[in-house]
Amino acid sequence: MTQPDPAANPANHAHALRTAARVRAIEPFRVMEIMKAAGEAARSGVDVISMSVGEPDFTAPELVAEAAIRAIRGGATQYTDALGMPALREAIAAHYLGAFGVAVDPRRIVVTAGASAGLLLACAALLSEGDEVLMPDPSYPCNRHFVSAFGGKAVLVPSGPEQRYQLVAGDVARDWTPRTRGVIVASPSNPTGTSLTIGQMTDMLAAVRARGGFAIVDEIYQGLSYDHAPHSALAIDDGVITVNSFSKYFSMTGWRLGWLVVPDELVGTVEKLAQNLFICPSTIAQHAALACFHPDSIAVYEERRLELKRRRDFLVPALRGMGFGVPVMPDGAFYVYADCGRVAHPDAGDSARFVLSVLREAGVAFVPGDDFGVAAPHRHVRFSYATAQPRIAEAMARMDRLFGRG
């Protein structure tokens, strides 16, 4: 009996699936490549000090962990409202009033599966094909990719140290076109750790409002402010959309929980999208997050904030002493965005090669500027000081020796 030829069956032929055109506008997250290289070095026996990841080295306080355990043991694990548990939305509103002096109706608070889900919901609600959004360069890469995911176009505006690496009113006035729908900014910012001053924020939001646009303000590092009291854009303009998170100040990265504050007229639209895209945020994480606002938890968070400030105050002078340019002291988050062009190393003019060389030669991992925009990324690197102080000190000592100073 003749056996059938497998090659004759089209189902057996390998074929390439055609991906959506919008995917081509979304670039790989290059920091992950550095993390991969650092992991390979560590597995080969190298003691790698990581200053690359934007994740605090603290985990959730005991009260928060206990609240999650109680929820699991008590069976409080079923779906919640798409907008989040009413009790958590009320707790977040109370936090705004107590911490920032801003009254927010809990109805306007949307609990999300991390700040990333919040940004996705905001972009889904506001953007149509071909819409343009202004954002500073440098800025967090995923923010522009959220815009691309919904057919929009991120317009990166070079924003140097003279304006704290932030988008300002003059940029809005100069670069706004008939295709521009709004702006996305972060304060404090990843990768620079700088915030918009109250004056800068006021003027920038006024420029956007005058043009009938939207403003999305990423405030996920809001609680990690070191040189001034933290403030919210909502205190300036009640019509902005703010994005926040339990990941950074509240040390709950893997719990995937965040929130939006949206104008009243947008609540129904965002709720409809959340119902369809996410059903609801993690119920267990929501129960845990209620404990974040307990006074004992806040005391833990504030001590951690002061520890991060101590790390910053050590790291910035150390980097400057090695030749890195840090023209603006970062006032928040846990990042330093530094110009490496004058460092005494043969690869210092190319940040992508430079970080790999330092990883290989000194066992210190940080990331090049490529991820964060197109404004001189080859001259810039980002250091994260979300790692223990003794490890940061050892990293600086190794780099001192590598650059011929130690």
C-alpha positions, 0 to 999 in steps of 0.5 A: 500500500502506498504511503501518503506523502507528508509533503503533499499536505499543506498543513505540514508546511511551515508558514509565517503568520502575518503580524499586524502592521502596528507591531513594527512600530514597537521596538524590543525593550533593550534593557532586557538584553542587558539583564540577559547578559548579566544573567549569563555572566552570573551563571558563569560565576561572575559576581554581578552587581545589578544597577539596571532594573527599575525594581525596588529591592524591598518587598511588601511589608508584613501587614500587606503580605498578611492581608493577602494571606487572609484574603486567600484563606478567607476565600476572598478571591473572586472577581471584583468590579471592573473598576476595582473594589469600592473599599480600595477606591475609597482608600486611594481617595483618602490617600490623595486627600491626606498626602497631597491635599487633593479631593478626588471622588472615588468614582473617578478612580479606576484600579488596574492590573498595574500602571501598564494596564492603566496606560493601555486603558487610557490610550485605548479610550483616547486614541484613534488611528494616526493621532499624535502624542507629544512626550519628552525625549528621554522617556520610558519606552513603553509609554510610546509603545502604548501609543503605537499599540492603538494606532497612534504616533508618539512624537519624541521632543528632545528635552535637555537638562535645561528643562529638567529633561521634561516636556514644557509649555514651549515644546507644546506650543512649538510642536503641536500640529493638527494631528496632535491629540495630547501629551504623556509625561512622567513626574518623577521620570524614568529614566532621569529621576527628575520632576516637573516643577509646579510652575512647569507643570502648571504652564504645560497643562495650560498649554495643552488645555488651550489646544483642546488636548488631553494630558496623561501624567504618569505619577508612579514614582510620586511617593519617591520624592526627596527634595520637596513634598510630593505633588499631583498634577490633579492639584493643578488641573482636575481634568488631567488623567493620572496614572499611579501604581503600587509597584514603586513606593508601595513595593508591590512590583509583581502584584501587578496593581495600579490605578488611574484617576480620570475625568468624570466624563471618561469613567464609563468609557474606561469601565467598558474597556476594562470589563472587556480587556481585563475583567478586573484587577487581581482580587488578592492584590487589591485586598493586600493593597488596602493594608498599604495605607495603614499608618504602620505600613506608611512608616515602613515606606517612609523609612525606605524612601529616606534610604533611597535618598541616602543612596542617591546622595552617595551615587550622584557624587560618585558618578560625577567624580568618575567623569559622568555628567549629571547636570540635574540632581534627580529629585525622585524615583531611583534613577540617575541618567548620566552622560558617559561621553567623557569617562576614561574608557575606550567605549565611553562614546558608545553607550551600548558598547560601554555598558557591555564592556563595564559588565564584562570588565567590572561585573557592574550592570547598568543600561544604555540610553537606546531604550529611552529615545533618540536624543543622544542615547549613545552618550547616556546611560541609566543607573538604578539605585534600587539595590542595597547600599553596600552593593552600590558602594562596591560597584562604584569601587570597581568602576573607579579601578576600571577607569584608573582612579582606584 
